Amino acid sequence: MSVKKCLECGEKVIGRIDKKFCSDYCRNSFNNKVNKESKNLIRNTNNRLRKNYKILSELNTLGKTKVSRRKLFDRGFDFKFITSTYTTKTGNTYFYVYDQGYLELENELYLLVKQD
């Protein structure tokens, strides 16, 4: 019978036949390395969504407000990060970050709205 080695540190693994790690520390360390890239992507995306939400919430205190693209851009709003869209019967598309949304108007103006 061959000696099983820990996938993280290479030490001898004692215990169940299907055991892959010598300790919880090695198992966690191994899995954290494997999942690092996808966790970073998710964390960075969530941070961008949170920032966009905060910007929309701060600018739209009345539930409906017009602001310039420049004002959104200067605060760090990133138009690539939204959670959903809604297209009206007339063809207007609202972009949402959770319950805070915006509609592009003319002359680089945006209508900010809050969903009920």
Residue pairs with C-beta under 8 A, 6 or more apart in sequence:
3 12
3 13
4 12
4 13
4 19
4 20
5 11
5 12
5 13
6 12
6 13
6 20
6 21
6 22
6 23
6 26
7 20
7 21
7 26
7 30
8 21
8 22
8 26
8 27
8 29
8 30
9 22
9 26
11 22
11 26
12 22
13 19
13 20
13 21
13 22
14 22
20 27
21 27
21 30
45 81
48 78
48 81
49 81
49 83
49 97
49 98
51 76
51 77
51 78
52 77
52 78
52 81
52 82
52 97
53 97
53 98
53 100
55 72
55 75
55 76
55 77
56 77
56 97
56 100
56 101
56 102
56 112
57 100
58 75
59 65
59 67
59 71
59 72
59 75
59 112
60 100
60 112
60 113
60 114
63 113
63 114
64 111
64 112
64 113
64 114
65 111
65 112
66 105
66 109
66 110
66 111
66 112
67 109
67 110
67 112
68 108
68 109
68 110
69 108
69 109
69 110
70 108
72 79
72 102
72 110
79 95
81 97
82 95
82 96
82 97
83 96
83 97
83 98
84 95
84 96
85 93
85 94
85 95
85 96
86 93
86 94
86 96
86 101
87 93
87 94
88 94
92 103
93 103
94 101
94 102
94 103
94 113
95 101
95 102
95 103
96 115
99 114
99 115
100 112
100 113
100 114
100 115
101 112
101 113
101 114
101 115
102 110
102 111
102 112
102 113
103 110
103 111
103 113
104 110
105 111
